Amino acid sequence: MVVTTGTRDLKNRLTEYLRLVSAGSTVLVTNHGRPVAELVPVGAGAKGDPMDAWIARLARTGQVRLPAGGGLPTFRPVAVRGRPLSATVIEDRR
């Protein structure tokens, strides 16, 4: 079960929300209606591929729609030759 709450309500009723999480629920925290954090039971986010968990979380919050087959898409990292982009950006900022 996913429970949604704002940051102010979370602050005021933190103990109640922690009880819900310890019972197995997920608490989606919003700031001005926009999701900013998710409280899940310990160990719930550590299983499987982190990318799959991220996509599943986006689907639960309605930010993406999964394919009709119901499976999560498979992503492969792209190998790039040369300097890391981060090094180029840091050099450009100097």
The first five atom37 places (N, CA, C, CB, O) and aatype in JSON, in Angstrom:
{
  "aatype": [12, 19, 19, 16, 16, 7, 16, 1, 3, 10, 11, 2, 1, 10, 16, 6, 18, 10, 1, 10, 19, 15, 0, 7, 15, 16, 19, 10, 19, 16, 2, 8, 7, 1, 14, 19, 0, 6, 10, 19, 14, 19, 7, 0, 7, 0, 11, 7, 3, 14, 12, 3, 0, 17, 9, 0, 1, 10, 0, 1, 16, 7, 5, 19, 1, 10, 14, 0, 7, 7, 7, 10, 14, 16, 13, 1, 14, 19, 0, 19, 1, 7, 1, 14, 10, 15, 0, 16, 19, 9, 6, 3, 1, 1],
  "atom_mask": [
    [1, 1, 1, 1, 1],
    [1, 1, 1, 1, 1],
    [1, 1, 1, 1, 1],
    [1, 1, 1, 1, 1],
    [1, 1, 1, 1, 1],
    [1, 1, 1, 0, 1],
    [1, 1, 1, 1, 1],
    [1, 1, 1, 1, 1],
    [1, 1, 1, 1, 1],
    [1, 1, 1, 1, 1],
    [1, 1, 1, 1, 1],
    [1, 1, 1, 1, 1],
    [1, 1, 1, 1, 1],
    [1, 1, 1, 1, 1],
    [1, 1, 1, 1, 1],
    [1, 1, 1, 1, 1],
    [1, 1, 1, 1, 1],
    [1, 1, 1, 1, 1],
    [1, 1, 1, 1, 1],
    [1, 1, 1, 1, 1],
    [1, 1, 1, 1, 1],
    [1, 1, 1, 1, 1],
    [1, 1, 1, 1, 1],
    [1, 1, 1, 0, 1],
    [1, 1, 1, 1, 1],
    [1, 1, 1, 1, 1],
    [1, 1, 1, 1, 1],
    [1, 1, 1, 1, 1],
    [1, 1, 1, 1, 1],
    [1, 1, 1, 1, 1],
    [1, 1, 1, 1, 1],
    [1, 1, 1, 1, 1],
    [1, 1, 1, 0, 1],
    [1, 1, 1, 1, 1],
    [1, 1, 1, 1, 1],
    [1, 1, 1, 1, 1],
    [1, 1, 1, 1, 1],
    [1, 1, 1, 1, 1],
    [1, 1, 1, 1, 1],
    [1, 1, 1, 1, 1],
    [1, 1, 1, 1, 1],
    [1, 1, 1, 1, 1],
    [1, 1, 1, 0, 1],
    [1, 1, 1, 1, 1],
    [1, 1, 1, 0, 1],
    [1, 1, 1, 1, 1],
    [1, 1, 1, 1, 1],
    [1, 1, 1, 0, 1],
    [1, 1, 1, 1, 1],
    [1, 1, 1, 1, 1],
    [1, 1, 1, 1, 1],
    [1, 1, 1, 1, 1],
    [1, 1, 1, 1, 1],
    [1, 1, 1, 1, 1],
    [1, 1, 1, 1, 1],
    [1, 1, 1, 1, 1],
    [1, 1, 1, 1, 1],
    [1, 1, 1, 1, 1],
    [1, 1, 1, 1, 1],
    [1, 1, 1, 1, 1],
    [1, 1, 1, 1, 1],
    [1, 1, 1, 0, 1],
    [1, 1, 1, 1, 1],
    [1, 1, 1, 1, 1],
    [1, 1, 1, 1, 1],
    [1, 1, 1, 1, 1],
    [1, 1, 1, 1, 1],
    [1, 1, 1, 1, 1],
    [1, 1, 1, 0, 1],
    [1, 1, 1, 0, 1],
    [1, 1, 1, 0, 1],
    [1, 1, 1, 1, 1],
    [1, 1, 1, 1, 1],
    [1, 1, 1, 1, 1],
    [1, 1, 1, 1, 1],
    [1, 1, 1, 1, 1],
    [1, 1, 1, 1, 1],
    [1, 1, 1, 1, 1],
    [1, 1, 1, 1, 1],
    [1, 1, 1, 1, 1],
    [1, 1, 1, 1, 1],
    [1, 1, 1, 0, 1],
    [1, 1, 1, 1, 1],
    [1, 1, 1, 1, 1],
    [1, 1, 1, 1, 1],
    [1, 1, 1, 1, 1],
    [1, 1, 1, 1, 1],
    [1, 1, 1, 1, 1],
    [1, 1, 1, 1, 1],
    [1, 1, 1, 1, 1],
    [1, 1, 1, 1, 1],
    [1, 1, 1, 1, 1],
    [1, 1, 1, 1, 1],
    [1, 1, 1, 1, 1]
  ],
  "atom_positions": [
    [[0.84, -1.17, 0.0], [0.0, 0.0, 0.0], [0.89, 1.24, 0.0], [-0.96, -0.01, 1.22], [1.85, 1.32, 0.77]],
    [[0.58, 2.22, -0.86], [1.32, 3.47, -0.93], [0.48, 4.58, -0.32], [1.72, 3.8, -2.39], [-0.66, 4.81, -0.74]],
    [[1.05, 5.28, 0.65], [0.39, 6.4, 1.31], [1.14, 7.66, 0.91], [0.37, 6.22, 2.87], [2.37, 7.69, 0.97]],
    [[0.42, 8.69, 0.49], [1.05, 9.95, 0.09], [0.81, 11.0, 1.15], [0.5, 10.42, -1.28], [-0.29, 11.12, 1.69]],
    [[1.87, 11.77, 1.46], [1.75, 12.84, 2.45], [2.67, 13.99, 2.06], [2.09, 12.31, 3.86], [3.66, 13.81, 1.36]],
    [[2.33, 15.16, 2.53], [3.17, 16.34, 2.33], [4.25, 16.42, 3.4], [0.0, 0.0, 0.0], [4.18, 15.74, 4.42]],
    [[5.24, 17.25, 3.14], [6.36, 17.35, 4.08], [5.93, 17.87, 5.45], [7.44, 18.27, 3.52], [6.43, 17.39, 6.47]],
    [[5.02, 18.82, 5.49], [4.57, 19.37, 6.77], [3.84, 18.29, 7.58], [3.65, 20.59, 6.56], [4.09, 18.13, 8.77]],
    [[2.94, 17.55, 6.92], [2.2, 16.5, 7.61], [3.15, 15.4, 8.08], [1.11, 15.9, 6.7], [2.97, 14.85, 9.17]],
    [[4.15, 15.08, 7.27], [5.14, 14.06, 7.66], [5.87, 14.49, 8.93], [6.15, 13.81, 6.52], [6.06, 13.7, 9.85]],
    [[6.27, 15.76, 8.96], [6.98, 16.27, 10.14], [6.09, 16.19, 11.38], [7.44, 17.72, 9.9], [6.56, 15.81, 12.46]],
    [[4.83, 16.55, 11.23], [3.93, 16.58, 12.39], [3.51, 15.2, 12.86], [2.71, 17.37, 12.05], [3.22, 15.02, 14.05]],
    [[3.47, 14.2, 11.96], [2.99, 12.86, 12.31], [4.01, 11.78, 11.95], [1.66, 12.57, 11.6], [3.63, 10.69, 11.52]],
    [[5.28, 12.08, 12.13], [6.35, 11.17, 11.73], [6.21, 9.78, 12.36], [7.68, 11.76, 12.1], [6.37, 8.78, 11.67]],
    [[5.93, 9.71, 13.64], [5.82, 8.42, 14.31], [4.74, 7.55, 13.68], [5.51, 8.61, 15.79], [4.95, 6.35, 13.51]],
    [[3.61, 8.13, 13.33], [2.53, 7.38, 12.7], [2.98, 6.83, 11.33], [1.27, 8.27, 12.55], [2.7, 5.68, 11.0]],
    [[3.66, 7.66, 10.55], [4.11, 7.21, 9.24], [5.2, 6.13, 9.36], [4.64, 8.39, 8.42], [5.25, 5.21, 8.55]],
    [[6.06, 6.24, 10.36], [7.07, 5.21, 10.57], [6.43, 3.87, 10.97], [8.07, 5.65, 11.65], [6.93, 2.81, 10.6]],
    [[5.34, 3.92, 11.71], [4.61, 2.69, 12.04], [4.05, 2.05, 10.77], [3.46, 2.98, 13.04], [4.12, 0.83, 10.6]],
    [[3.5, 2.87, 9.87], [2.98, 2.35, 8.6], [4.09, 1.69, 7.79], [2.33, 3.48, 7.78], [3.9, 0.61, 7.22]],
    [[5.25, 2.34, 7.73], [6.38, 1.79, 6.97], [6.86, 0.5, 7.59], [7.54, 2.81, 6.9], [7.14, -0.47, 6.88]],
    [[6.95, 0.45, 8.91], [7.42, -0.78, 9.56], [6.42, -1.92, 9.37], [7.65, -0.53, 11.04], [6.79, -3.09, 9.48]],
    [[5.15, -1.59, 9.09], [4.14, -2.61, 8.82], [4.14, -3.05, 7.36], [2.77, -2.09, 9.2], [3.37, -3.93, 6.98]],
    [[5.01, -2.43, 6.55], [5.14, -2.86, 5.16], [4.63, -1.88, 4.13], [0.0, 0.0, 0.0], [4.77, -2.13, 2.93]],
    [[4.05, -0.77, 4.54], [3.55, 0.23, 3.59], [4.71, 1.1, 3.08], [2.46, 1.12, 4.25], [5.79, 1.13, 3.66]],
    [[4.44, 1.8, 1.99], [5.38, 2.77, 1.43], [4.75, 4.14, 1.6], [5.7, 2.47, -0.07], [3.56, 4.32, 1.35]],
    [[5.56, 5.12, 2.02], [5.07, 6.49, 2.18], [5.76, 7.35, 1.14], [5.34, 7.03, 3.64], [6.99, 7.47, 1.13]],
    [[4.97, 7.95, 0.26], [5.47, 8.86, -0.76], [5.34, 10.27, -0.22], [4.69, 8.69, -2.11], [4.24, 10.72, 0.1]],
    [[6.47, 10.99, -0.12], [6.49, 12.33, 0.45], [6.5, 13.34, -0.68], [7.73, 12.52, 1.38], [7.3, 13.24, -1.62]],
    [[5.6, 14.33, -0.59], [5.52, 15.35, -1.63], [5.85, 16.72, -1.05], [4.13, 15.36, -2.27], [5.68, 16.97, 0.15]],
    [[6.32, 17.59, -1.91], [6.57, 18.98, -1.55], [5.84, 19.83, -2.59], [8.12, 19.32, -1.49], [6.22, 19.83, -3.76]],
    [[4.81, 20.54, -2.17], [3.96, 21.31, -3.09], [3.39, 20.41, -4.18], [4.75, 22.47, -3.72], [3.31, 20.81, -5.34]],
    [[2.98, 19.18, -3.8], [2.34, 18.26, -4.72], [3.28, 17.47, -5.61], [0.0, 0.0, 0.0], [2.83, 16.62, -6.38]],
    [[4.57, 17.71, -5.52], [5.55, 17.0, -6.35], [6.29, 15.96, -5.5], [6.55, 17.99, -7.0], [6.82, 16.31, -4.44]],
    [[6.35, 14.69, -5.95], [7.05, 13.66, -5.16], [8.54, 14.0, -4.99], [6.9, 12.29, -5.84], [9.22, 14.34, -5.96]],
    [[9.01, 13.91, -3.75], [10.42, 14.22, -3.48], [11.14, 13.09, -2.74], [10.52, 15.49, -2.67], [12.36, 13.03, -2.77]],
    [[10.4, 12.21, -2.09], [11.05, 11.13, -1.34], [10.08, 9.98, -1.16], [11.56, 11.64, 0.04], [8.86, 10.12, -1.3]],
    [[10.66, 8.83, -0.84], [9.84, 7.65, -0.6], [10.4, 6.91, 0.6], [9.79, 6.72, -1.86], [11.59, 6.59, 0.64]],
    [[9.55, 6.64, 1.58], [9.95, 5.86, 2.75], [9.49, 4.43, 2.53], [9.35, 6.46, 4.07], [8.3, 4.17, 2.34]],
    [[10.44, 3.5, 2.56], [10.13, 2.09, 2.36], [10.71, 1.3, 3.52], [10.68, 1.58, 0.99], [11.66, 1.75, 4.16]],
    [[10.17, 0.11, 3.8], [10.74, -0.72, 4.86], [12.21, -1.05, 4.57], [9.93, -2.03, 5.03], [12.61, -1.14, 3.41]],
    [[12.99, -1.21, 5.6], [14.41, -1.53, 5.46], [14.56, -2.8, 4.63], [15.09, -1.69, 6.85], [13.89, -3.8, 4.89]],
    [[15.45, -2.75, 3.65], [15.71, -3.91, 2.8], [14.79, -4.01, 1.6], [0.0, 0.0, 0.0], [15.07, -4.8, 0.69]],
    [[13.71, -3.24, 1.57], [12.77, -3.34, 0.45], [13.37, -2.82, -0.84], [11.49, -2.58, 0.76], [13.06, -3.32, -1.92]],
    [[14.23, -1.83, -0.75], [14.82, -1.26, -1.96], [16.11, -1.94, -2.36], [0.0, 0.0, 0.0], [16.67, -1.61, -3.41]],
    [[16.61, -2.88, -1.57], [17.91, -3.48, -1.84], [17.84, -4.71, -2.74], [18.57, -3.84, -0.56], [18.88, -5.25, -3.13]],
    [[16.63, -5.18, -3.07], [16.5, -6.4, -3.85], [16.49, -6.08, -5.34], [15.22, -7.15, -3.46], [15.93, -5.08, -5.76]],
    [[17.11, -6.93, -6.12], [17.05, -6.81, -7.57], [17.87, -5.65, -8.11], [0.0, 0.0, 0.0], [18.71, -5.09, -7.41]],
    [[17.6, -5.32, -9.35], [18.31, -4.27, -10.05], [17.78, -2.91, -9.61], [18.18, -4.44, -11.58], [16.57, -2.7, -9.62]],
    [[18.66, -1.97, -9.23], [18.19, -0.66, -8.81], [17.42, 0.08, -9.92], [19.37, 0.19, -8.35], [16.5, 0.85, -9.63]],
    [[17.79, -0.16, -11.17], [17.09, 0.48, -12.28], [15.65, -0.02, -12.35], [17.82, 0.22, -13.61], [14.73, 0.77, -12.6]],
    [[15.44, -1.32, -12.14], [14.09, -1.88, -12.14], [13.26, -1.27, -11.02], [14.14, -3.42, -12.0], [12.09, -0.94, -11.21]],
    [[13.86, -1.13, -9.85], [13.15, -0.55, -8.71], [12.78, 0.89, -9.0], [14.01, -0.64, -7.42], [11.69, 1.34, -8.65]],
    [[13.68, 1.61, -9.64], [13.44, 3.02, -9.97], [12.28, 3.14, -10.97], [14.72, 3.66, -10.56], [11.4, 3.98, -10.79]],
    [[12.29, 2.32, -12.0], [11.22, 2.36, -13.0], [9.89, 1.94, -12.39], [11.57, 1.46, -14.2], [8.86, 2.54, -12.67]],
    [[9.91, 0.9, -11.56], [8.68, 0.46, -10.9], [8.12, 1.57, -10.01], [8.94, -0.81, -10.07], [6.91, 1.76, -9.96]],
    [[9.0, 2.29, -9.31], [8.57, 3.39, -8.46], [7.93, 4.5, -9.3], [9.76, 3.94, -7.65], [6.92, 5.07, -8.91]],
    [[8.53, 4.82, -10.46], [7.95, 5.83, -11.35], [6.58, 5.4, -11.84], [8.88, 6.1, -12.54], [5.67, 6.22, -11.95]],
    [[6.42, 4.11, -12.13], [5.13, 3.6, -12.6], [4.08, 3.67, -11.48], [5.28, 2.14, -13.1], [2.93, 4.02, -11.74]],
    [[4.48, 3.36, -10.24], [3.54, 3.42, -9.11], [3.03, 4.82, -8.88], [4.19, 2.89, -7.84], [1.87, 5.02, -8.53]],
    [[3.9, 5.81, -9.08], [3.51, 7.2, -8.83], [2.86, 7.83, -10.05], [4.72, 8.02, -8.42], [2.47, 9.0, -10.01]],
    [[2.72, 7.07, -11.14], [2.03, 7.57, -12.32], [2.88, 8.45, -13.21], [0.0, 0.0, 0.0], [2.34, 9.12, -14.1]],
    [[4.18, 8.48, -13.01], [5.05, 9.33, -13.82], [5.42, 8.68, -15.16], [6.31, 9.66, -13.04], [5.77, 9.39, -16.1]],
    [[5.34, 7.36, -15.25], [5.57, 6.64, -16.5], [4.55, 5.52, -16.61], [7.02, 6.07, -16.57], [3.96, 5.1, -15.62]],
    [[4.33, 5.05, -17.83], [3.48, 3.89, -18.06], [4.35, 2.77, -18.59], [2.32, 4.21, -19.05], [5.17, 2.98, -19.48]],
    [[4.17, 1.57, -18.05], [4.93, 0.41, -18.48], [4.36, -0.14, -19.78], [4.93, -0.68, -17.39], [3.2, 0.13, -20.1]],
    [[5.15, -0.9, -20.54], [4.65, -1.5, -21.78], [3.46, -2.41, -21.51], [5.76, -2.27, -22.47], [3.27, -2.89, -20.4]],
    [[2.66, -2.66, -22.56], [1.45, -3.47, -22.42], [1.76, -4.87, -21.9], [0.74, -3.56, -23.76], [0.93, -5.46, -21.21]],
    [[2.94, -5.42, -22.22], [3.31, -6.75, -21.76], [3.53, -6.82, -20.27], [0.0, 0.0, 0.0], [3.56, -7.91, -19.7]],
    [[3.69, -5.68, -19.62], [3.84, -5.65, -18.17], [5.28, -5.78, -17.69], [0.0, 0.0, 0.0], [5.56, -5.51, -16.52]],
    [[6.2, -6.18, -18.57], [7.58, -6.33, -18.14], [8.31, -5.0, -18.16], [0.0, 0.0, 0.0], [7.93, -4.08, -18.88]],
    [[9.36, -4.91, -17.38], [10.17, -3.71, -17.37], [11.16, -3.75, -18.52], [10.9, -3.55, -16.02], [11.71, -4.82, -18.82]],
    [[11.41, -2.63, -19.17], [12.38, -2.62, -20.27], [13.78, -2.89, -19.74], [12.34, -1.28, -21.01], [14.09, -2.62, -18.58]],
    [[14.62, -3.42, -20.61], [16.01, -3.71, -20.24], [16.9, -2.59, -20.77], [16.46, -5.08, -20.8], [16.82, -2.23, -21.94]],
    [[17.73, -2.06, -19.91], [18.65, -0.99, -20.29], [20.08, -1.51, -20.22], [18.47, 0.26, -19.39], [20.44, -2.24, -19.3]],
    [[20.86, -1.12, -21.18], [22.29, -1.47, -21.16], [23.09, -0.18, -21.19], [22.67, -2.39, -22.36], [22.76, 0.74, -21.94]],
    [[24.14, -0.08, -20.38], [24.97, 1.11, -20.42], [25.69, 1.2, -21.76], [25.98, 1.11, -19.26], [26.02, 0.18, -22.37]],
    [[25.93, 2.42, -22.2], [26.62, 2.65, -23.46], [28.08, 2.95, -23.17], [25.96, 3.83, -24.25], [28.4, 3.82, -22.36]],
    [[28.98, 2.21, -23.82], [30.41, 2.45, -23.65], [30.82, 3.64, -24.52], [31.23, 1.18, -24.03], [30.51, 3.69, -25.71]],
    [[31.52, 4.58, -23.92], [31.97, 5.78, -24.63], [33.48, 5.87, -24.49], [31.27, 7.06, -24.08], [34.02, 5.71, -23.4]],
    [[34.14, 6.14, -25.61], [35.59, 6.28, -25.57], [35.97, 7.73, -25.28], [36.23, 5.81, -26.9], [35.19, 8.65, -25.53]],
    [[37.16, 7.92, -24.76], [37.64, 9.27, -24.5], [37.49, 9.65, -23.04], [0.0, 0.0, 0.0], [37.24, 8.81, -22.17]],
    [[37.66, 10.94, -22.8], [37.57, 11.46, -21.44], [36.15, 11.39, -20.92], [38.08, 12.9, -21.38], [35.2, 11.48, -21.69]],
    [[36.01, 11.24, -19.61], [34.66, 11.29, -19.04], [34.05, 12.68, -19.25], [34.69, 10.93, -17.54], [34.76, 13.69, -19.21]],
    [[32.77, 12.72, -19.47], [32.09, 13.99, -19.69], [32.24, 14.91, -18.49], [30.6, 13.75, -19.98], [32.33, 16.13, -18.63]],
    [[32.27, 14.32, -17.29], [32.41, 15.14, -16.08], [33.72, 15.92, -16.09], [32.33, 14.25, -14.83], [33.75, 17.07, -15.66]],
    [[34.8, 15.31, -16.57], [36.1, 16.0, -16.64], [36.02, 17.16, -17.63], [37.22, 15.02, -17.05], [36.59, 18.22, -17.38]],
    [[35.34, 16.97, -18.74], [35.2, 18.03, -19.74], [34.39, 19.18, -19.17], [34.53, 17.48, -21.01], [34.73, 20.34, -19.4]],
    [[33.32, 18.89, -18.45], [32.49, 19.94, -17.87], [33.28, 20.72, -16.83], [31.23, 19.34, -17.24], [33.21, 21.95, -16.8]],
    [[34.04, 20.02, -15.98], [34.84, 20.71, -14.94], [35.88, 21.6, -15.6], [35.53, 19.68, -14.01], [36.08, 22.73, -15.16]],
    [[36.53, 21.11, -16.63], [37.53, 21.92, -17.34], [36.88, 23.14, -17.98], [38.25, 21.07, -18.41], [37.46, 24.23, -17.97]],
    [[35.71, 22.97, -18.55], [35.02, 24.07, -19.21], [34.6, 25.15, -18.22], [33.8, 23.56, -19.95], [34.52, 26.32, -18.59]],
    [[34.34, 24.78, -16.98], [33.9, 25.74, -15.97], [35.05, 26.57, -15.41], [33.19, 25.02, -14.83], [34.82, 27.57, -14.73]],
    [[36.27, 26.17, -15.66], [37.44, 26.91, -15.11], [37.73, 28.14, -15.89], [38.67, 26.03, -15.08], [38.67, 28.87, -15.56]]
  ]
}
